[in-house]
Amino acid sequence: MDVNASKIKELRTVNGWTQQHLADACAISLRTVQRVERYGNASQETVASLAAVFELQQVELIVASEAVQLVEDKTFSLMNIQTQAVILAGLLGACIGAFIMYFIR
């Protein structure tokens, strides 16, 4: 995932941290921090760790096109959960209706 390398480096230096300190705080390797700051590429887990340490949302560290994809993925997951809930509610309602109709007769 593409991240804003300069922003990560700026946040680190503003806090007065070395790359090693940031790596330790994020529980990642020094080499990973160096790669992120140099190439602007990181795994989702690394981005999550960096965001947590800097007390930011992950979206604030991600390059715009990647951020849009991340938001779209989460929106799709939310719609999927809502769809499942509606289906489950419909089935439950049908079962309760059938139960009532059977015993009221």
N, CA, C and O atoms as CSV, one atom per row, in Angstrom:
chain,resi,resn,atom,element,x,y,z
A,1,MET,N,N,0.857,-1.164,0.000
A,1,MET,CA,C,0.000,0.000,0.000
A,1,MET,C,C,0.904,1.228,0.000
A,1,MET,O,O,1.900,1.281,0.721
A,2,ASP,N,N,0.545,2.208,-0.813
A,2,ASP,CA,C,1.348,3.428,-0.916
A,2,ASP,C,C,1.011,4.382,0.219
A,2,ASP,O,O,-0.152,4.700,0.471
A,3,VAL,N,N,2.079,4.836,0.906
A,3,VAL,CA,C,1.910,5.768,2.020
A,3,VAL,C,C,2.690,7.041,1.734
A,3,VAL,O,O,3.575,7.060,0.879
A,4,ASN,N,N,2.357,8.095,2.452
A,4,ASN,CA,C,3.038,9.373,2.324
A,4,ASN,C,C,4.333,9.306,3.126
A,4,ASN,O,O,4.345,9.571,4.328
A,5,ALA,N,N,5.414,8.951,2.453
A,5,ALA,CA,C,6.708,8.741,3.106
A,5,ALA,C,C,7.205,10.004,3.794
A,5,ALA,O,O,7.717,9.942,4.912
A,6,SER,N,N,7.057,11.149,3.137
A,6,SER,CA,C,7.549,12.395,3.726
A,6,SER,C,C,6.776,12.760,4.991
A,6,SER,O,O,7.355,13.301,5.933
A,7,LYS,N,N,5.486,12.471,5.021
A,7,LYS,CA,C,4.687,12.758,6.211
A,7,LYS,C,C,5.136,11.881,7.378
A,7,LYS,O,O,5.235,12.348,8.512
A,8,ILE,N,N,5.404,10.610,7.093
A,8,ILE,CA,C,5.854,9.699,8.149
A,8,ILE,C,C,7.199,10.160,8.696
A,8,ILE,O,O,7.407,10.183,9.909
A,9,LYS,N,N,8.110,10.528,7.800
A,9,LYS,CA,C,9.423,11.010,8.241
A,9,LYS,C,C,9.271,12.306,9.042
A,9,LYS,O,O,9.928,12.492,10.067
A,10,GLU,N,N,8.399,13.197,8.565
A,10,GLU,CA,C,8.172,14.463,9.272
A,10,GLU,C,C,7.601,14.217,10.671
A,10,GLU,O,O,8.053,14.828,11.640
A,11,LEU,N,N,6.618,13.331,10.780
A,11,LEU,CA,C,6.029,13.018,12.085
A,11,LEU,C,C,7.085,12.433,13.031
A,11,LEU,O,O,7.110,12.744,14.222
A,12,ARG,N,N,7.941,11.594,12.483
A,12,ARG,CA,C,8.999,10.986,13.304
A,12,ARG,C,C,9.972,12.047,13.800
A,12,ARG,O,O,10.313,12.069,14.983
A,13,THR,N,N,10.420,12.924,12.913
A,13,THR,CA,C,11.406,13.932,13.307
A,13,THR,C,C,10.801,14.991,14.232
A,13,THR,O,O,11.477,15.482,15.136
A,14,VAL,N,N,9.533,15.346,14.011
A,14,VAL,CA,C,8.867,16.315,14.896
A,14,VAL,C,C,8.822,15.781,16.334
A,14,VAL,O,O,8.959,16.537,17.295
A,15,ASN,N,N,8.631,14.479,16.457
A,15,ASN,CA,C,8.608,13.869,17.785
A,15,ASN,C,C,10.011,13.633,18.340
A,15,ASN,O,O,10.166,13.221,19.490
A,16,GLY,N,N,11.028,13.893,17.527
A,16,GLY,CA,C,12.401,13.716,17.974
A,16,GLY,C,C,12.822,12.251,18.073
A,16,GLY,O,O,13.697,11.896,18.863
A,17,TRP,N,N,12.195,11.418,17.270
A,17,TRP,CA,C,12.468,9.982,17.315
A,17,TRP,C,C,13.457,9.588,16.230
A,17,TRP,O,O,13.461,10.160,15.140
A,18,THR,N,N,14.287,8.613,16.536
A,18,THR,CA,C,15.122,7.992,15.522
A,18,THR,C,C,14.289,6.944,14.792
A,18,THR,O,O,13.197,6.581,15.229
A,19,GLN,N,N,14.819,6.473,13.689
A,19,GLN,CA,C,14.125,5.402,12.977
A,19,GLN,C,C,14.026,4.161,13.864
A,19,GLN,O,O,13.020,3.452,13.836
A,20,GLN,N,N,15.069,3.905,14.649
A,20,GLN,CA,C,15.054,2.744,15.536
A,20,GLN,C,C,13.975,2.892,16.607
A,20,GLN,O,O,13.283,1.928,16.937
A,21,HIS,N,N,13.836,4.105,17.147
A,21,HIS,CA,C,12.800,4.340,18.161
A,21,HIS,C,C,11.407,4.092,17.576
A,21,HIS,O,O,10.566,3.457,18.212
A,22,LEU,N,N,11.174,4.593,16.371
A,22,LEU,CA,C,9.876,4.382,15.716
A,22,LEU,C,C,9.647,2.895,15.458
A,22,LEU,O,O,8.546,2.388,15.671
A,23,ALA,N,N,10.675,2.206,15.005
A,23,ALA,CA,C,10.561,0.765,14.755
A,23,ALA,C,C,10.191,0.025,16.033
A,23,ALA,O,O,9.319,-0.844,16.020
A,24,ASP,N,N,10.840,0.361,17.120
A,24,ASP,CA,C,10.543,-0.283,18.408
A,24,ASP,C,C,9.117,0.025,18.865
A,24,ASP,O,O,8.410,-0.863,19.342
A,25,ALA,N,N,8.699,1.279,18.720
A,25,ALA,CA,C,7.355,1.677,19.138
A,25,ALA,C,C,6.283,0.956,18.327
A,25,ALA,O,O,5.211,0.646,18.847
A,26,CYS,N,N,6.570,0.691,17.052
A,26,CYS,CA,C,5.603,0.030,16.167
A,26,CYS,C,C,5.736,-1.482,16.161
A,26,CYS,O,O,4.911,-2.176,15.567
A,27,ALA,N,N,6.758,-1.992,16.811
A,27,ALA,CA,C,7.048,-3.431,16.807
A,27,ALA,C,C,7.311,-3.934,15.386
A,27,ALA,O,O,6.846,-5.003,14.991
A,28,ILE,N,N,8.069,-3.133,14.629
A,28,ILE,CA,C,8.497,-3.522,13.288
A,28,ILE,C,C,10.007,-3.375,13.226
A,28,ILE,O,O,10.618,-2.847,14.155
A,29,SER,N,N,10.606,-3.830,12.154
A,29,SER,CA,C,12.061,-3.763,12.047
A,29,SER,C,C,12.522,-2.376,11.603
A,29,SER,O,O,11.770,-1.612,10.998
A,30,LEU,N,N,13.775,-2.077,11.920
A,30,LEU,CA,C,14.387,-0.828,11.466
A,30,LEU,C,C,14.367,-0.778,9.941
A,30,LEU,O,O,14.099,0.271,9.354
A,31,ARG,N,N,14.645,-1.893,9.313
A,31,ARG,CA,C,14.659,-1.964,7.846
A,31,ARG,C,C,13.286,-1.597,7.269
A,31,ARG,O,O,13.206,-0.946,6.227
A,32,THR,N,N,12.215,-2.011,7.939
A,32,THR,CA,C,10.860,-1.668,7.471
A,32,THR,C,C,10.644,-0.160,7.527
A,32,THR,O,O,10.101,0.421,6.587
A,33,VAL,N,N,11.059,0.475,8.610
A,33,VAL,CA,C,10.926,1.934,8.725
A,33,VAL,C,C,11.728,2.612,7.621
A,33,VAL,O,O,11.251,3.559,6.995
A,34,GLN,N,N,12.943,2.131,7.382
A,34,GLN,CA,C,13.772,2.713,6.329
A,34,GLN,C,C,13.108,2.583,4.957
A,34,GLN,O,O,13.114,3.525,4.165
A,35,ARG,N,N,12.537,1.413,4.685
A,35,ARG,CA,C,11.852,1.190,3.404
A,35,ARG,C,C,10.633,2.105,3.259
A,35,ARG,O,O,10.403,2.683,2.197
A,36,VAL,N,N,9.862,2.226,4.331
A,36,VAL,CA,C,8.659,3.070,4.287
A,36,VAL,C,C,9.040,4.514,4.003
A,36,VAL,O,O,8.422,5.166,3.161
A,37,GLU,N,N,10.053,5.019,4.698
A,37,GLU,CA,C,10.455,6.415,4.511
A,37,GLU,C,C,11.131,6.648,3.161
A,37,GLU,O,O,11.068,7.754,2.623
A,38,ARG,N,N,11.765,5.640,2.618
A,38,ARG,CA,C,12.460,5.820,1.341
A,38,ARG,C,C,11.553,5.602,0.136
A,38,ARG,O,O,11.569,6.388,-0.811
A,39,TYR,N,N,10.760,4.525,0.177
A,39,TYR,CA,C,9.960,4.148,-0.985
A,39,TYR,C,C,8.466,4.447,-0.849
A,39,TYR,O,O,7.744,4.443,-1.846
A,40,GLY,N,N,7.998,4.704,0.367
A,40,GLY,CA,C,6.584,5.018,0.564
A,40,GLY,C,C,5.667,3.834,0.341
A,40,GLY,O,O,4.542,3.990,-0.132
A,41,ASN,N,N,6.151,2.643,0.683
A,41,ASN,CA,C,5.342,1.448,0.514
A,41,ASN,C,C,5.347,0.670,1.819
A,41,ASN,O,O,6.403,0.474,2.420
A,42,ALA,N,N,4.168,0.221,2.265
A,42,ALA,CA,C,4.065,-0.497,3.525
A,42,ALA,C,C,2.889,-1.454,3.492
A,42,ALA,O,O,1.928,-1.249,2.751
A,43,SER,N,N,2.973,-2.494,4.297
A,43,SER,CA,C,1.852,-3.421,4.423
A,43,SER,C,C,0.749,-2.761,5.235
A,43,SER,O,O,0.979,-1.748,5.895
A,44,GLN,N,N,-0.437,-3.327,5.187
A,44,GLN,CA,C,-1.555,-2.778,5.951
A,44,GLN,C,C,-1.268,-2.850,7.451
A,44,GLN,O,O,-1.654,-1.954,8.202
A,45,GLU,N,N,-0.595,-3.911,7.882
A,45,GLU,CA,C,-0.250,-4.052,9.299
A,45,GLU,C,C,0.721,-2.960,9.736
A,45,GLU,O,O,0.585,-2.401,10.825
A,46,THR,N,N,1.710,-2.655,8.877
A,46,THR,CA,C,2.667,-1.601,9.199
A,46,THR,C,C,1.979,-0.248,9.265
A,46,THR,O,O,2.259,0.547,10.162
A,47,VAL,N,N,1.089,0.019,8.332
A,47,VAL,CA,C,0.343,1.284,8.339
A,47,VAL,C,C,-0.492,1.393,9.620
A,47,VAL,O,O,-0.567,2.458,10.232
A,48,ALA,N,N,-1.111,0.290,10.013
A,48,ALA,CA,C,-1.913,0.291,11.251
A,48,ALA,C,C,-1.035,0.598,12.454
A,48,ALA,O,O,-1.436,1.362,13.332
A,49,SER,N,N,0.154,0.015,12.506
A,49,SER,CA,C,1.077,0.274,13.624
A,49,SER,C,C,1.541,1.717,13.635
A,49,SER,O,O,1.563,2.357,14.687
A,50,LEU,N,N,1.911,2.236,12.473
A,50,LEU,CA,C,2.353,3.629,12.389
A,50,LEU,C,C,1.239,4.582,12.808
A,50,LEU,O,O,1.479,5.525,13.562
A,51,ALA,N,N,0.035,4.343,12.328
A,51,ALA,CA,C,-1.099,5.205,12.672
A,51,ALA,C,C,-1.357,5.177,14.176
A,51,ALA,O,O,-1.641,6.212,14.779
A,52,ALA,N,N,-1.258,4.002,14.775
A,52,ALA,CA,C,-1.492,3.892,16.215
A,52,ALA,C,C,-0.431,4.662,17.005
A,52,ALA,O,O,-0.752,5.362,17.965
A,53,VAL,N,N,0.818,4.530,16.601
A,53,VAL,CA,C,1.901,5.221,17.310
A,53,VAL,C,C,1.789,6.733,17.157
A,53,VAL,O,O,2.016,7.472,18.115
A,54,PHE,N,N,1.444,7.194,15.966
A,54,PHE,CA,C,1.304,8.633,15.728
A,54,PHE,C,C,-0.069,9.162,16.146
A,54,PHE,O,O,-0.325,10.363,16.058
A,55,GLU,N,N,-0.946,8.276,16.598
A,55,GLU,CA,C,-2.307,8.623,17.016
A,55,GLU,C,C,-3.078,9.329,15.896
A,55,GLU,O,O,-3.658,10.398,16.083
A,56,LEU,N,N,-3.060,8.683,14.721
A,56,LEU,CA,C,-3.758,9.183,13.540
A,56,LEU,C,C,-4.647,8.086,12.982
A,56,LEU,O,O,-4.529,6.923,13.369
A,57,GLN,N,N,-5.534,8.458,12.076
A,57,GLN,CA,C,-6.291,7.475,11.314
A,57,GLN,C,C,-5.378,6.957,10.206
A,57,GLN,O,O,-4.545,7.704,9.692
A,58,GLN,N,N,-5.528,5.688,9.834
A,58,GLN,CA,C,-4.703,5.121,8.780
A,58,GLN,C,C,-4.811,5.916,7.483
A,58,GLN,O,O,-3.831,6.066,6.753
A,59,VAL,N,N,-6.007,6.423,7.203
A,59,VAL,CA,C,-6.253,7.168,5.971
A,59,VAL,C,C,-5.352,8.402,5.876
A,59,VAL,O,O,-5.020,8.840,4.774
A,60,GLU,N,N,-4.955,8.961,7.016
A,60,GLU,CA,C,-4.112,10.151,7.017
A,60,GLU,C,C,-2.688,9.854,6.548
A,60,GLU,O,O,-1.965,10.775,6.170
A,61,LEU,N,N,-2.277,8.596,6.564
A,61,LEU,CA,C,-0.932,8.223,6.141
A,61,LEU,C,C,-0.893,7.666,4.727
A,61,LEU,O,O,0.181,7.537,4.138
A,62,ILE,N,N,-2.053,7.337,4.181
A,62,ILE,CA,C,-2.122,6.655,2.895
A,62,ILE,C,C,-2.244,7.670,1.763
A,62,ILE,O,O,-2.900,8.702,1.909
A,63,VAL,N,N,-1.606,7.367,0.635
A,63,VAL,CA,C,-1.718,8.199,-0.564
A,63,VAL,C,C,-3.166,8.141,-1.038
A,63,VAL,O,O,-3.812,7.100,-0.915
A,64,ALA,N,N,-3.677,9.222,-1.568
A,64,ALA,CA,C,-5.105,9.404,-1.869
A,64,ALA,C,C,-5.754,8.231,-2.600
A,64,ALA,O,O,-6.819,7.783,-2.177
A,65,SER,N,N,-5.168,7.721,-3.665
A,65,SER,CA,C,-5.820,6.646,-4.426
A,65,SER,C,C,-5.966,5.384,-3.581
A,65,SER,O,O,-6.969,4.679,-3.698
A,66,GLU,N,N,-4.987,5.090,-2.734
A,66,GLU,CA,C,-5.067,3.937,-1.844
A,66,GLU,C,C,-6.136,4.172,-0.778
A,66,GLU,O,O,-6.842,3.239,-0.394
A,67,ALA,N,N,-6.261,5.400,-0.301
A,67,ALA,CA,C,-7.248,5.721,0.726
A,67,ALA,C,C,-8.654,5.504,0.204
A,67,ALA,O,O,-9.511,4.994,0.925
A,68,VAL,N,N,-8.902,5.886,-1.040
A,68,VAL,CA,C,-10.219,5.694,-1.636
A,68,VAL,C,C,-10.543,4.210,-1.701
A,68,VAL,O,O,-11.662,3.808,-1.380
A,69,GLN,N,N,-9.580,3.389,-2.111
A,69,GLN,CA,C,-9.802,1.947,-2.191
A,69,GLN,C,C,-10.088,1.373,-0.808
A,69,GLN,O,O,-10.968,0.524,-0.669
A,70,LEU,N,N,-9.361,1.817,0.219
A,70,LEU,CA,C,-9.574,1.328,1.576
A,70,LEU,C,C,-10.982,1.665,2.052
A,70,LEU,O,O,-11.644,0.816,2.650
A,71,VAL,N,N,-11.453,2.883,1.801
A,71,VAL,CA,C,-12.800,3.296,2.199
A,71,VAL,C,C,-13.839,2.485,1.439
A,71,VAL,O,O,-14.836,2.059,2.022
A,72,GLU,N,N,-13.619,2.265,0.138
A,72,GLU,CA,C,-14.561,1.472,-0.648
A,72,GLU,C,C,-14.651,0.050,-0.121
A,72,GLU,O,O,-15.746,-0.507,-0.048
A,73,ASP,N,N,-13.523,-0.551,0.248
A,73,ASP,CA,C,-13.518,-1.914,0.779
A,73,ASP,C,C,-14.314,-1.990,2.078
A,73,ASP,O,O,-15.088,-2.927,2.275
A,74,LYS,N,N,-14.133,-1.021,2.956
A,74,LYS,CA,C,-14.855,-1.030,4.226
A,74,LYS,C,C,-16.345,-0.807,4.006
A,74,LYS,O,O,-17.169,-1.396,4.705
A,75,THR,N,N,-16.700,0.044,3.037
A,75,THR,CA,C,-18.106,0.288,2.726
A,75,THR,C,C,-18.756,-0.986,2.208
A,75,THR,O,O,-19.879,-1.309,2.594
A,76,PHE,N,N,-18.064,-1.710,1.341
A,76,PHE,CA,C,-18.591,-2.967,0.807
A,76,PHE,C,C,-18.810,-3.963,1.936
A,76,PHE,O,O,-19.828,-4.654,1.963
A,77,SER,N,N,-17.868,-4.044,2.867
A,77,SER,CA,C,-18.008,-4.966,3.990
A,77,SER,C,C,-19.215,-4.602,4.844
A,77,SER,O,O,-19.946,-5.484,5.293
A,78,LEU,N,N,-19.429,-3.311,5.069
A,78,LEU,CA,C,-20.564,-2.861,5.861
A,78,LEU,C,C,-21.866,-3.208,5.153
A,78,LEU,O,O,-22.807,-3.668,5.799
A,79,MET,N,N,-21.944,-2.995,3.822
A,79,MET,CA,C,-23.157,-3.338,3.086
A,79,MET,C,C,-23.406,-4.836,3.161
A,79,MET,O,O,-24.554,-5.265,3.278
A,80,ASN,N,N,-22.369,-5.622,3.096
A,80,ASN,CA,C,-22.517,-7.065,3.156
A,80,ASN,C,C,-23.104,-7.477,4.508
A,80,ASN,O,O,-23.968,-8.353,4.559
A,81,ILE,N,N,-22.660,-6.873,5.581
A,81,ILE,CA,C,-23.178,-7.176,6.914
A,81,ILE,C,C,-24.651,-6.769,7.010
A,81,ILE,O,O,-25.462,-7.504,7.573
A,82,GLN,N,N,-24.994,-5.606,6.464
A,82,GLN,CA,C,-26.380,-5.143,6.502
A,82,GLN,C,C,-27.283,-6.076,5.691
A,82,GLN,O,O,-28.401,-6.378,6.107
A,83,THR,N,N,-26.808,-6.520,4.559
A,83,THR,CA,C,-27.585,-7.443,3.735
A,83,THR,C,C,-27.825,-8.751,4.472
A,83,THR,O,O,-28.933,-9.287,4.441
A,84,GLN,N,N,-26.803,-9.265,5.129
A,84,GLN,CA,C,-26.945,-10.497,5.895
A,84,GLN,C,C,-27.951,-10.320,7.028
A,84,GLN,O,O,-28.737,-11.224,7.311
A,85,ALA,N,N,-27.927,-9.161,7.672
A,85,ALA,CA,C,-28.855,-8.904,8.771
A,85,ALA,C,C,-30.298,-8.875,8.275
A,85,ALA,O,O,-31.193,-9.395,8.941
A,86,VAL,N,N,-30.527,-8.274,7.114
A,86,VAL,CA,C,-31.881,-8.212,6.548
A,86,VAL,C,C,-32.375,-9.614,6.203
A,86,VAL,O,O,-33.522,-9.954,6.491
A,87,ILE,N,N,-31.530,-10.417,5.599
A,87,ILE,CA,C,-31.910,-11.788,5.243
A,87,ILE,C,C,-32.224,-12.595,6.497
A,87,ILE,O,O,-33.222,-13.314,6.545
A,88,LEU,N,N,-31.371,-12.474,7.506
A,88,LEU,CA,C,-31.589,-13.193,8.760
A,88,LEU,C,C,-32.893,-12.758,9.423
A,88,LEU,O,O,-33.642,-13.596,9.926
A,89,ALA,N,N,-33.170,-11.455,9.427
A,89,ALA,CA,C,-34.409,-10.950,10.018
A,89,ALA,C,C,-35.630,-11.481,9.262
A,89,ALA,O,O,-36.634,-11.836,9.880
A,90,GLY,N,N,-35.550,-11.535,7.941
A,90,GLY,CA,C,-36.650,-12.073,7.134
A,90,GLY,C,C,-36.912,-13.538,7.430
A,90,GLY,O,O,-38.064,-13.943,7.584
A,91,LEU,N,N,-35.862,-14.330,7.512
A,91,LEU,CA,C,-36.021,-15.756,7.824
A,91,LEU,C,C,-36.585,-15.960,9.222
A,91,LEU,O,O,-37.465,-16.795,9.432
A,92,LEU,N,N,-36.071,-15.193,10.175
A,92,LEU,CA,C,-36.558,-15.298,11.546
A,92,LEU,C,C,-38.041,-14.909,11.610
A,92,LEU,O,O,-38.829,-15.570,12.287
A,93,GLY,N,N,-38.413,-13.845,10.912
A,93,GLY,CA,C,-39.813,-13.420,10.881
A,93,GLY,C,C,-40.709,-14.480,10.263
A,93,GLY,O,O,-41.812,-14.726,10.752
A,94,ALA,N,N,-40.242,-15.107,9.192
A,94,ALA,CA,C,-41.027,-16.160,8.539
A,94,ALA,C,C,-41.210,-17.347,9.478
A,94,ALA,O,O,-42.301,-17.914,9.548
A,95,CYS,N,N,-40.177,-17.724,10.189
A,95,CYS,CA,C,-40.271,-18.851,11.126
A,95,CYS,C,C,-41.245,-18.541,12.266
A,95,CYS,O,O,-42.061,-19.383,12.641
A,96,ILE,N,N,-41.152,-17.341,12.804
A,96,ILE,CA,C,-42.059,-16.952,13.895
A,96,ILE,C,C,-43.498,-16.902,13.380
A,96,ILE,O,O,-44.413,-17.360,14.064
A,97,GLY,N,N,-43.708,-16.351,12.182
A,97,GLY,CA,C,-45.044,-16.301,11.590
A,97,GLY,C,C,-45.618,-17.691,11.381
A,97,GLY,O,O,-46.788,-17.924,11.684
A,98,ALA,N,N,-44.821,-18.618,10.871
A,98,ALA,CA,C,-45.281,-19.992,10.658
A,98,ALA,C,C,-45.610,-20.659,11.991
A,98,ALA,O,O,-46.598,-21.386,12.095
A,99,PHE,N,N,-44.803,-20.420,12.992
A,99,PHE,CA,C,-45.029,-20.995,14.324
A,99,PHE,C,C,-46.352,-20.496,14.893
A,99,PHE,O,O,-47.144,-21.287,15.407
A,100,ILE,N,N,-46.598,-19.185,14.806
A,100,ILE,CA,C,-47.843,-18.600,15.316
A,100,ILE,C,C,-49.047,-19.142,14.553
A,100,ILE,O,O,-50.048,-19.506,15.170
A,101,MET,N,N,-48.972,-19.203,13.235
A,101,MET,CA,C,-50.079,-19.692,12.411
A,101,MET,C,C,-50.391,-21.164,12.748
A,101,MET,O,O,-51.556,-21.562,12.756
A,102,TYR,N,N,-49.383,-21.944,13.018
A,102,TYR,CA,C,-49.582,-23.374,13.296
A,102,TYR,C,C,-50.317,-23.583,14.626
A,102,TYR,O,O,-51.213,-24.422,14.727
A,103,PHE,N,N,-49.917,-22.797,15.658
A,103,PHE,CA,C,-50.504,-23.013,16.973
A,103,PHE,C,C,-51.791,-22.222,17.224
A,103,PHE,O,O,-52.527,-22.553,18.154
A,104,ILE,N,N,-52.082,-21.208,16.443
A,104,ILE,CA,C,-53.303,-20.420,16.635
A,104,ILE,C,C,-54.485,-21.141,16.005
A,104,ILE,O,O,-55.601,-20.983,16.499
A,105,ARG,N,N,-54.314,-21.898,14.978
A,105,ARG,CA,C,-55.421,-22.584,14.307
A,105,ARG,C,C,-56.134,-23.412,15.257
A,105,ARG,O,O,-57.104,-24.076,14.891
